[in-house]
């Protein structure tokens, strides 16, 4: 049994699976047996959570670290570290060429200056993370927005935004309020998960919704060519989950393990490999570090600080991508 569990992919421990009781002793609820990797990791997590006595004091410590990131002592990231995500807008798809001469599709996602709006540390729902706001409203949109939606932004002296989403993080990756995350939060070559709302296609038949073949075009079939056919012979109804016509799309879905192939720091745009990013163009999406891949070694923790990590160029490319303007073929002279 242990050997079978060891073959399954490792999933980092979520903050929602960790709870602190009234005596400040940390204990872990594991929903899957293969989350237990070693007692050393559990002991480190208890030590980290047991030192928390006051949320305000902890946030003051985090704020002091971010003010002077080059002088502060940051905790080393581990397998349980989970950084904050960002809010982005889907711009569309384009292609790129690799050094082996192959063309691939990539999707452009513009990060909308995601700002930390609030911080949750083991709240009533046992979640630890930050509330991110992105996509600033125009003056006309603010005038048409009800006051109850603008009050949370006015209380924090922030510009109203279209999207506010919760981003689960580990305790060592929390950020102070009003911290702005941009394209420098990610690095070329790392894998990310993109969360969005799939395209809503309304009520669809079995052929479009599930890819059924349909009925023959002739040989006794009359006006039922796109029917789904037999659905079983259960006497007291249908089996639960039977594939039938119904509503298609409009669900929250993940596009997992998409590699970042290009980062445009000037326009705050990242390009991820593949065209299967969820949602319409101009749709809001959330970008997180990939769950099923280990963290990239070059990823800054908890985010990029110019004083600590230095300035970044306007454009960054993955090593396998041919950069625009570079020579694709090199002709060398024949040796005598």
N, C-alpha and C positions, 0 to 999 in steps of 0.2 A: 504493500500500500504506500509506503514512504517513497519507494522508487518511482511509482506512478505519479505521485504528487510532485516529485522533484523535476519531472519533465515538463510540467506546466509553466507557462511564462510567469515571471515575477511581476506582481502588481504592487506599486508602492502603497503604503498605508495611508488612507485618507484621514483628513483631520476630523471628519464626522464620525470616525470609528474610535476616537480617543475622547475620554471624558475625565473631568477632574471633579472629585466629590468634595463635600464640605470640609474635610480635613486636609485638603490639598494633596492627597495621595493619588497619583495618576494610575489608571488601569486601562487596559485596552480590550475592546470588543472586536474579536476577529470574526468576520463573516465567512471567511474561507480558511480552511486548514493550512493551505500552502502559503498564507501570508506570514506564518510564523517561521522566520528564517533562523534566528538564533536568540538566545537569552541575552546576549550582549546588547543587541539592538533595543530590546525591551528595557533593559536597565538604563541605557543612555536616554531613552525617551522619558522614562520616569524621572530621571535626574533633571532633564530639561524642563519638564512640566512642574516638578515639585518646587522649583525656585520661583514660580509665579505666585506672588501674593497680592499684587495690586495692578490692575490694568493700566491706570494712569501712569504709575511709575514705570511700567514696562514701555509704554508708548513714549514717555519722555526719554528713556534710554535709546530707543530706536531713532527718535528725532535728532538726538545729539550725534548719533553715528552718521546720519545722513548729512548733517551740516558740515562735518569734516570727515568725509569718507576715507581720505588718504591717511589720516592719523588714527582712525578708529580700528578696533580689533573686531573683525567679523568672524562669526562661527563658520567652520569648515562645512561645506555642503556634504550630505551623505545620501544614502539610498532613500531615506524618508523625506528628503527636501523636495518641496514643491513650490515653485515660484508663482507669482501672480500672473494672470492672463491680461490681455488687452482687448479693446473693442475696435473693430475695423469695419471698413466698407468694401464690398466686392466691386471691383472696377471692370473686370472682364478677363479674357484669356488671350494669350499670344504664344509664340513658339520660341524655342532657343535650340542651339546646336551644341552638341558635345564634341569632345576631341576625337572620338572614334567615328565621327561623321554621321551620327544619328540625330534626328530632329524629334523633340518632345514638346508637349504642351505645358504651359505654366499659367497659373492664375495670379492676377495682381490684386493685392489687398492693401488698402490704404488705412493706416492706423490714425485714428482721429484724436490724437493727443489725450489718451485715456488718463483720467485724473482720479486719484484715490479720494473717494467721497466720505467713506466711513470705514472703521475697522471693527471686526467682530472677533472676540477672543472667548471661545467656549461660552457662547451665548445660550439663550433658552433652547435653541435647536441643536446645541452641541456642535456648532460649526465654527471653524476658525478660518478667517480670510478677510478680504477687503471688498468693499463695494466700489466698483469702477463706474465712472460716468464718461460718456463719449458722444461726439456729434453735437457741437454747440448749435443752439437755436439762433435764428435771425431775429431782428427786432419785430418783424411782422408776426413771426411764429410765437414769440413771447407774448405779444398783445392778445393773441387768440387762445392762449393756454390758460386753463383755470388756475386760480390762486393756490388751491390746495396742492397742485403739482409743482408749483414754484417755491413753496415754503421751505422744503428741505434744502434747496440751493441758496435761498436768501439767508437761512440760519447759519450756513457755512461760508457766506460771502463768496459764492462760486457762480459762474455763468451757467444758466440753465442749459441742460443737454437733452437730447432725444432719448438716449439709451442709458439705463442704469442696470448693471448686472453684478451679481455676486461671483467673485472669483475665489475659490477655495485655495488656501495656501498652508504651508507649514508654519509653525511659530517662528522659526528662524528666518522666514522670508517676508514677514510683515513689513509694511511701509507706512510712514506717517501720512496724515491727511494732506491733500493738495499736492502730493507727489505726481508728477506727469511722466508717463511712460510713452516712449516713441519707438521708432524702428530700431534704435540702438539696443533695445531690450533683447533682440534676437541676433543670431550669428548664422552666417552661411554654412551649410552642411548639416545643421541640426534638423531634427524631426519635430513637427508640431501637429497638434490636433485642432481642427477647425470645427466649431459648433455653430450651426445655423438652422434656419427653418426651410424645409424642402419646398419646392414649387407646388402650390396648391392647384391641382388639376380637376377638382370637383368629383362628381360621381362618374365612374368609368366602368366599362365592362371587363369581363374576365380576360379578354385577349390583350388589352392595353395594361390592365392592372397587374396581371400575373404572367403574361406571356403565353397564354394558352394558344393552341394551334387552331381551334375552331372546328367546325364541321365541314364535310366535303362540299365542293361547289355544285355537284350534281348527284345523280344516283339516289333520287328520292328525297333530297333535302329541299324544302320549300320555305323560304323566308326565315331561315334559322341558321344562316351560315356563320354567324359570330356568336352563337350560343355556346355555353360552357359544357353542355352535355350532362351526363349523369352525375349526381352528387351523393350517391350512396343509398343504402337500403336500411338505415337504422329506423326502427319502428317508432320510437318516441321522439324523433327529431333528428337534427344534424349533429355531427361531431363538432365539438368546439374547435374553432380555428379553421373550418373548412374554407378553402379559397373560393370566393364568390365575388360578383360585382359589388362595388361599394365606393366609399369616398377614398380618393387617392391623393396623397401629398398633404402638405401643411403640418408636418410633424417636425419636432426638434431632433436633428440627427447630427452625428459626428462624421467627419471625414478624417480618418485616422492615418497617422504616420506619413505626413506629407513633408518632403524635404524642402528646406529653404535653399533656393538656388541663386537668388540675387536679392540684394538689399539696397534700396535707394534712400539714403539718409537725407538727401536734399528735399525730396517730396514726401518723405515718411511712408514709403511704399515697400512692402516685401513681396517677393514672387515665390510661390510654392509650386512644386512640380505636380502636374496633373490638372485636368479640367473638371474633376468631379467635386469641386467645392460646392457646398450646399447653398441653395437659394438663388433668387433672382440677382441680376446685376443691380447695384446700389443697395443691396440688402445688407443689414448689419449682422456681423458674425463675431464670434469670440475666438481668440487664438490662444492656445495653451501649449506648454511643453508636452511632447508626446508621452503618453503613459506607458506604452509597451516598449519603449526604447530607453536605455540609460541616458542620463543627461550628458550633453555635449561638453567636452573639456574646456572649450573656449567661451562658454556661456557665462556672463557676469552674474554674480550672486550678491544681493537679491535683485539688482538691476544695474544698468550702466551708469557710472558716475564719471563725469569728465575729469574731475580732480584726481581720481584714483586710476581710471582706466585710460585716460588720454583722449585726444581727438580722434575721430574716425573719418575716413575719406567719404566723399559724396556717394561713390558707388563701390559696392563689394560684390564679388562673384564667387561662386563655388569653384573648386579647383578643376572640376571636369567640364565647366562651361567655357565656351569660346566667347571672349569679350568682344563687344562691338568695336570695329576699327582695327582689330588685330588680324594678323596674317593667318589665313586658314590653311594654306599650303605653302611649304617652303621648298624651293627648287635649288638644289645644290649642284655646282658645276662638276663635270666628270673629272676624276683624278687621272693624271697621265701615268 
